[in-house]
Amino acid sequence: MNILMLSSTFPYPPTRGGTQVRTFNLLKYLSQGHAITLVTQRDRYVTDAEIAGLRDRVDNLVVFDRPADSDTGTGILKKIQRFNTFLNQGTPPSVLNRYSVEMQNWIDNFVQAGKCDVITCEHSVNEIYIRPQFQKQVRTLVDVHSSVYGTCLNQLENGISENKLRDKINLPLLRRYEQNYCSKFSVIVATTEEDKIQLQEFAPNTEIQVIPNGVDLVSFPNRSKDSGGQRLIFIGAMDNLPNIDAVCFFSNEVLPEIQKRYPNTTFDIVGSHPTAEVLALKDKPGITVTGRVPSMVEYLHKATVCVVSMRTGFGIKNKTLEAMAAGVPIVASDRGLEGLSVDGSSVPLRALRANNPAEYVTAISQLFDSPQLRNELSRNARQLVETEFTWESAGKLYEQVCLGSNE
C-alpha cells in the first residue's frame, strides 16, 4: 500500500514532544510493510543531519521550509486582522500560520497523479491540506491527537487560558472549525475514549477509532533499583502551555508544602525549550530546570517520584507512559492519567491520583515513606505498559485503520 503521511511537525528525532513521538513511531511501524511518502516541514531547530536520519526511515521524504510565522504581531490591528480571518475563513491562526502553498501544490499533484492509496494527517493541524474531493479518490485519515475545541474549553474551565476573553470568543469558532474539517475524512483516529466522544458529537456519521499512544520499551527500560531519597521529576516539552501550567502550579502551590515535611526534596523539570516563566522557577529552593537532555530515561531512573500535575490537555500523556515504562512511581492528576486504568477495586494500583495541593502532598509523602508502595506502583505500571501500550500494538491498530480492515 502507498501511504502519503502529512506532518507539518518534523517528527525526528522523536524526543521533542508528544506529536513527534507519536508520528515517528506510527511511521516506523507502517514503513515495515508499506511504501511511505512523508511530507513535512523544517523549522530553524531541524538540522541537515536530522533530515538525513529521517530520510533513511521512509521511501520518499519531501521537506518544505515552514512559512514565516505571521502570528507574531501584538498590535491591536494585527489581532483584529487575525480574528477577522478566523471568523471569515473558519480556520484558526495556529493552522494558517503553518500553511504552505508550495506544500499544498505538491500534495494536489501527488494525489491527482494517483500515487497514493491512503492519506494520513498526523495531527489535526494538517487537515488544511485535505481537499474535500480527495475522499472520493483515496482513503483519508486524520490522527487528531486532541480536540482543539475540547482543549480550549478545558483551559477556560480550569482558568489557565493565556487570554480568557480571546478564548471565550474563539470557542464557538473552534467548534465550527472542528465540525467542518471532520467531514472531509473517511476515518478519524483519537487517542482516548473521551476524545472519541467529543469528536463523535462533531462527526456522528464518520468512523472514529481509538488508538492510544505507546512507549518504546528499548528507549525506556525498567529501572534496575529504587533510588530512594526525595527527588521529584516532571518531564515534557517546556514551551507547551499545559506543561508550563503544570510545573508552575506544582512549584508554587505544592512543592513548598512538601519541603516543609521533607526539607531535602528536589524537583527536576526536564524538557526542551523552557520558556522564561519556567526558567524563573530555578530560583526557587530545590528546583532544577535542565532544558533538553541527551537521555530522558537517565533522569527518570534517578527520580523517587514522577509528578504529572496536568490541569489541562487531552489524550493519553506520553510522559505518563514513559515514566511507567521506566519504573518510576507516579503521582498524577485526572488529566495526567486520562485513558489509563490505574486504580479502583478491579485493577492493581498503578499510580496515585491527586488533583489539589493537599492530595499531592499526601500522595507524595506516602511514596517517600514507603519503599514497598513505590515498588508496587513501579511493578504494576511497567506491566500495564508492556501489555497494553507498546508502539507495536498501536502500529498494528493504525495499519488496520489505514487498510480499512479494522472492523
N, C-alpha and C positions, 0 to 999 in steps of 0.2 A: 504494500500500500504506500502511496506517495502522500506524505503529510506536510502541509505548509503550517509552520508554527510562527506566530507573531508575538513578539515581546519587545515593547519599547524600552524595557529594563534589560540591560545587558546581564545575562544570567551566569557569568563566570568571572572569578571563582565563586562557588556557591557559599560564600561566607559573609556577605554584606547585608543580609536581611531576608525576611521570610519569602518575599517574591522571588528572589534569586534562587533560594534553596529549593522551593517547590518546582519552579520552572526547570531548573537544571536536572533535578532528579527524575522528573517525568520524561524529559527529553532523553536522558541517559537510558532509561528503560525502553522507550519506544524505538530508539536507534538500533537496538539489538536485532529487531526483526522487520524494520520498515525504513524506507528512504525518507530522510528528514531534510527539508529545506527550512532553515531558521532565518527569519528576517528580524533584525534587531537594530538598536541604536547605541552609539557610544557617546558618553559624556567625557568631561575632562579627566575623570578618575580612571578611565579604561586605558590600559597600556597596550602597545603593539604585541607584547608577549602574551597578554591575556587573550587577545584576538586570535593569535596563533594557537593557543591552547584550546580554545573553543572550536576552532576550525577542524581540529583533529577529531572532534566528537560527533560531527554531523556530515552528511553527504554534501550539503551545499550551505554555506554561510554567506549571508548578504548583510552588510553593515552600513548603516546610514549615520551621518552626524546628527546628534539631537539638535533640534532647532533652538536658536537663542531664546531664552525664557522671556516671553513678553509680559509675564505676570509679576514683574518686579517693581513696577511703578507704585508709589504710595500716595500720590496726589489724589484729590477728590475727583478730578476729571478722569484719571485712569480707572478709578474704582467704578465710576458711573459707566464708562465705556465697557468694562468687563461685565458688569451686571446686565447692561443692555444686550450684549452679545449672548449671554446666558439666557436671558428672557426671550430673545427673538429666535435664536438658533436651537435652544434646548440642550446644548452641550456645555458642561461645566468648564471653567477656565483651566482646571487641572488636567483635563483631557485635551483641550485645544492647544495648550502650550507644548504638548509633545507631538502634535500632528505634523507630519512631514508630507508635503505634496509629492516629492520625489518618491518617497516610500509608497504612497498611495498609487502612483502611476505604475510602479514596478509590480505591485500586487495585482492591480487590474489586468495588466498584460499577462501575468503568470496564470491567473485564473481563466482569462479568456482563451488562452492557448491550451487549456485543458490539461495542465501539468500536475494537478493535484486531485486527490480523491476526498481529502478532508482538510479543513482549515481550523486550527485551534488558536484562540486568543488567550494567551497566558496572562491573565488579569484583565478585568473589565475595561481598563483604560484603552485597550487595543480594539475594542468594539468599533471605534470610529472608522476603521479601515474596511469594515464589512459592508458591502453594498446589499440592500435588501434582495436584489435579484440573484445574489450568489447562491442562496439557499436552493434555487431551482436546479443549479448545476452541480453543487458539491454539498457534502455534509458540513455544516458549520457548528462549531462548538465554542462556548466561552467558559473558561475556568475563572469564575468570578473572584475567588479569594475572599472577598467580603462585600456586603451590600453597602454602597455609598450612602444611600438613604438611611439604612439602619445604623450605620456608624455615626452620621450626623445627628440623628435622633438620640442615640445613646450618649453622645457628648453633651448635648443640651440637657438631657435628663440628669446627668451627673455633674453639671456645672463646670465642665472643663473646656468649653469651647474657647478657641483663641479670640473669636469675635461673636459674642452671643447674638447681637442684633442681626449681623450678616447671616448667621446660620439659621436663625428663625425665618428670615426672608427666603433663604435658599432651600429650606426643607421641602416645600411643595414642588419647587422646580426640580429638585433631585428625585423626588417621587415620580414626576412626569418623565424625567430623563430615563430612569431605570425601567419604567414600564415600556417606553418606546424602544430602547435598544434590545430588550429581552425578546421582542417579537421577531428579530432578524435571525434567530438561531434555531437550528434543528434540535439542539440539546444544550442544557445549562448544567454546569458542574459546580456544586457548593462543597464547602469543607465540613459543615456540620448540619445537623437536622434543624437547628434554629435558623440558620441561613436559608435552608431549603423552604421552610415555612414562610419566611419573609419574601423570598423570590417567587414562590408559588402564587402569592397574592397578586404579583405583578404579571405573571405569565401562567394563568391557570391551564392553558391548553398546550403548554410546552413541556417536554420531557425534562425532568430535573433529577440528577443523580448526585448522591453524596459520596465524595471520595476524600477521606481525611488526609492530613499530612503524615509524613513518616520521618524516620531518622536513619541516617547512615550509621549502622552499628559498628562499622570499622573505624569511622572518624570519631565516634563517641563510645569507646569501650567502657565497660563497667569498672568502677574503681576497685583497686586491689585491697584497700583498707579504709577504715573510718578515720578521718583526720582529727576528730575531736575538736576541742577548742570552742571559740565563739566567733567564727568567721562567716559572715553573711555575703551573699553574692547576688547580683542581678545581671542578666545578660541580654543583649539585644542592640540593634542599631540605635544610636543615641541622638539621631536627628529626626526620629519618629515621634510624633506628638503623643500617642498613647504611652510610649516608653518614657518620654520626658516627664509626663504627668505622674507615672508610676514611681519613678525614683525620687522626684521632688516630694511627693506625698509621703513616701516611706522615710526619706531623710529628715523631713521637717516634723512629722507627726508621730512616727513610730520609733525610729532609732534612738532618739533621746531618752525615751521611756525604758527601752531595753538596756541602754547603757547605765541607767540608774541601778538596775539589778545586776548587770554584768559589765563592769567598767572597762574591761578589755575587749569588748565587742568591736569588730571592724566591719566595714561594708565596702565591698569592691563593686564598682559599676563598670562593667566590661562590655565594650562595644564600640563600633566605629563612629566617627564624625560627631563627637559630643558637642552640643551647642553651648553657647556662653552660659546659659542658665544651668546646664548640667556641670560644666567646668567649675562654676562657682561653688558647687557642693563640696569640692575637695578641701575647702577652707574649714569645713565642719570637722569636729574631732572624730577620728577613726575612719573617715571616708577617703577612698582612693578612686580616681577616675582614670582608667587606663587608656582610653581610645582603642583603636584597632590593635588586636594582638595576634601573634602568629598561630597560637593554638588555644582555642576557647576551652577545650576539654581539660587542659592542664590547670587552668584557673578553677574549673568546676571541681576537679578532684581534690583540690586544696581546701575547698569550702566545707563548712559544717552544715549549712543550710542554704538552699537557694530560695529566694523570695520572688514571687511573681505577682507583684502588687498592682496589677492592672485594674483600672476603673473604667476603661473603655476599650474598644477594638474587638471585632467579631472574628469568629473562626477558631480552630484549634491552634494554639500557640506553639510554634517550633521551639521556642525557648523552654517551654514546659516539657515537651517530649525529649529534648536534648539533655536536660538535667536528669530526667527519669532514666534515660539510657545510661548516663554516666554514673548512676547510682547515688545521686545526691538527694537527700531528703528535701521535700518541697513544702513550703507554706505559701498558699496562693489564694487569690480571690475567686469568686464565681466566674469572672471573666477569664482569669488565668487558667481555669480548669474547664472551660467550655468544651463540650464534646467528649469529655473523659469521665469514665466511671471510676471514682477514686474512693468513695466512702458509702456508707449505708449498710443495712443489715445483711444484704445478699452478696456483697463483694468484699474482698480483702482490703484493708486500709492501705491506700497507696500515696496519700498526701493529706496534709492538714489544711483545712479551709479557714480563711479569715477575710473579713470584709470591712473591719474598722480597726482603729489603733489598738483597742483593748484586746480584740481577738488575735491580732498579730502578736502582741506581747505574750499572751497566754500560750499560743501555739509554739512560738519560738523558744520560750522558756522550757516548755515540755521537752522539746528536742535537745536543747542544750544540756538538760539534766539527765536524759535517758539514752545511753548508747543502745539499749535494747530496742527502744522505739525507733531510733534512727535506722538501725539495721532492718527492722521490719518494713519500714517505708521503702528503704533502698531496694530490698529484695523483691517486694511486691510490684513496685513501679517498673523495675527493669523487666520483670516477667511480662507485664502488660505490654510494654513496647515491643518486646520480642515476638509476641503472639499476634498483636493487632495493628501495630503502627510502624511497619517497615516500608521503605520505598519500593521494595519488591512487590508487596501486596497492593500498594497504591498504584504502582505502574500497571499491574495486571488489570485492575479495575478500569484504569484510564484507557488502556488499549481496547478493552471490550466496548467502552463508550464510543471511542473513535470508530470502531468497526460497526457499531450499531447492533452488537450481539450480546448486550448486557441483560436482556430480559430473562 
